[in-house]
Amino acid sequence: MVVGDIYRNEPNHKIVIKEIISLGLEFIHEIKSISTPDNVPLCIRIGINMGSVNIGILGNEIPRLCVVGNTVNVAARLQSTAEEDTIQMSRHVYEQMKEGMVSDIVIFRKENVFLKNIGSVTTYNIRQRDCQIKQSTKT
């Protein structure tokens, strides 16, 4: 999980979203260079959401910094329902980033994506122009 721009002093949503999307696209590209024992390429799914979060240290014996809240939950649901090698983002993120993105990406809209404990929503997906999306064979 990546949490960005927690200590913002000025509104810079568009810059942060562009940087996070660029980072996600780099992850998708770089994961293909990892060799596996069976030579099957690794795949990744990324979910992006934005909003308020709660941050704190949880645990006594093994304290850990935790980031929680509805924003985190929605991002996790977006990730779990994304197609392989794509970035799935919420409508709110899409509305913030749709202007000024680079031309080597393809953005496509998905209707009625069911997110557990949230319901059916419209999401927006990003993939690099040269990537092919595998069709799911699940029935």
C-alpha positions as CSV (number, residue, x, y, z in Angstrom):
1,M,0.0,0.0,0.0
2,V,1.2,3.5,-0.8
3,V,-0.1,6.5,1.1
4,G,0.8,9.8,-0.4
5,D,0.7,13.5,0.4
6,I,-0.4,13.1,4.1
7,Y,1.3,16.4,5.2
8,R,-0.2,18.7,2.6
9,N,0.1,22.4,3.1
10,E,-1.6,23.4,-0.1
11,P,-4.1,21.6,-2.4
12,N,-2.1,19.8,-5.1
13,H,-4.3,16.8,-5.9
14,K,-3.6,16.8,-9.6
15,I,0.2,16.6,-9.1
16,V,0.0,13.8,-6.5
17,I,-2.5,11.8,-8.5
18,K,-0.3,12.1,-11.6
19,E,2.7,10.9,-9.6
20,I,0.9,8.0,-8.1
21,I,-0.4,6.9,-11.5
22,S,3.1,7.1,-12.9
23,L,4.4,5.1,-10.0
24,G,1.7,2.4,-10.6
25,L,2.5,2.2,-14.3
26,E,6.2,1.8,-13.4
27,F,5.3,-1.1,-11.1
28,I,3.3,-2.8,-13.9
29,H,6.2,-2.4,-16.3
30,E,8.9,-3.5,-13.8
31,I,7.1,-6.5,-12.5
32,K,7.3,-8.1,-15.9
33,S,11.1,-8.2,-15.7
34,I,11.0,-10.5,-12.6
35,S,12.0,-14.0,-13.5
36,T,9.8,-16.8,-12.0
37,P,10.8,-20.5,-11.7
38,D,8.1,-21.5,-14.2
39,N,8.7,-18.6,-16.5
40,V,5.1,-17.4,-16.1
41,P,5.2,-13.5,-16.0
42,L,4.0,-11.9,-12.8
43,C,0.9,-9.7,-12.9
44,I,-0.3,-6.9,-10.6
45,R,-3.5,-5.1,-9.9
46,I,-3.6,-1.6,-8.5
47,G,-6.5,0.3,-6.8
48,I,-6.4,4.1,-6.3
49,N,-8.7,6.2,-4.1
50,M,-8.3,9.5,-2.4
51,G,-9.8,11.0,0.8
52,S,-9.3,11.3,4.5
53,V,-7.5,8.5,6.5
54,N,-6.6,7.9,10.1
55,I,-3.0,7.1,11.0
56,G,-1.7,5.7,14.2
57,I,0.5,3.2,16.0
58,L,-1.4,0.0,16.8
59,G,-0.1,-2.8,19.0
60,N,1.9,-3.1,22.2
61,E,4.3,-6.0,21.6
62,I,4.9,-5.3,18.0
63,P,3.8,-1.7,17.3
64,R,3.0,-0.9,13.7
65,L,2.1,2.3,11.9
66,C,-1.4,1.7,10.5
67,V,-3.4,3.7,8.0
68,V,-7.1,3.0,8.2
69,G,-10.5,4.3,7.1
70,N,-13.1,4.2,4.4
71,T,-10.6,5.6,1.8
72,V,-8.3,2.7,2.4
73,N,-11.1,0.2,2.3
74,V,-12.3,1.5,-1.1
75,A,-8.8,1.4,-2.5
76,A,-8.4,-2.2,-1.4
77,R,-11.7,-3.1,-3.0
78,L,-10.7,-1.3,-6.2
79,Q,-7.4,-3.3,-6.2
80,S,-9.1,-6.6,-5.6
81,T,-11.6,-6.2,-8.5
82,A,-9.1,-4.7,-11.0
83,E,-8.0,-6.6,-14.1
84,E,-4.5,-7.9,-14.4
85,D,-1.9,-5.2,-15.1
86,T,-4.3,-2.3,-14.8
87,I,-4.9,0.5,-12.4
88,Q,-8.5,0.8,-11.2
89,M,-9.5,4.2,-9.7
90,S,-12.5,5.7,-8.2
91,R,-14.6,8.3,-10.0
92,H,-13.3,11.0,-7.6
93,V,-9.7,10.3,-8.6
94,Y,-10.7,10.2,-12.3
95,E,-12.3,13.6,-12.1
96,Q,-9.2,15.0,-10.5
97,M,-6.8,13.6,-13.0
98,K,-8.6,13.5,-16.4
99,E,-6.9,16.7,-17.6
100,G,-3.2,16.7,-18.4
101,M,-2.4,13.0,-18.3
102,V,0.2,11.6,-20.7
103,S,-1.0,10.2,-24.0
104,D,0.6,6.7,-23.8
105,I,-2.2,5.5,-21.5
106,V,-5.7,4.3,-22.2
107,I,-8.5,5.1,-19.8
108,F,-11.6,3.0,-20.0
109,R,-14.8,3.2,-17.9
110,K,-16.3,0.2,-16.2
111,E,-20.0,0.3,-15.1
112,N,-21.5,-1.7,-12.3
113,V,-18.3,-2.9,-10.6
114,F,-19.4,-4.6,-7.4
115,L,-17.2,-3.6,-4.5
116,K,-17.8,-5.7,-1.3
117,N,-19.6,-3.7,1.5
118,I,-19.9,-0.8,-0.9
119,G,-22.2,-1.9,-3.8
120,S,-22.0,-1.4,-7.6
121,V,-20.0,1.6,-8.7
122,T,-18.5,3.1,-11.9
123,T,-14.8,2.9,-12.0
124,Y,-12.1,4.0,-14.4
125,N,-9.2,1.8,-15.4
126,I,-5.8,2.7,-16.8
127,R,-3.5,0.6,-18.8
128,Q,-0.5,1.4,-20.9
129,R,-1.3,1.7,-24.6
130,D,1.0,-1.2,-25.5
131,C,-0.5,-3.7,-22.9
132,Q,-3.1,-6.2,-23.8
133,I,-5.8,-7.0,-21.3
134,K,-6.4,-10.7,-20.7
135,Q,-10.1,-11.6,-20.7
136,S,-11.3,-13.4,-17.5
137,T,-12.2,-17.0,-18.0
138,K,-14.2,-17.2,-14.7
139,T,-17.9,-18.0,-15.0
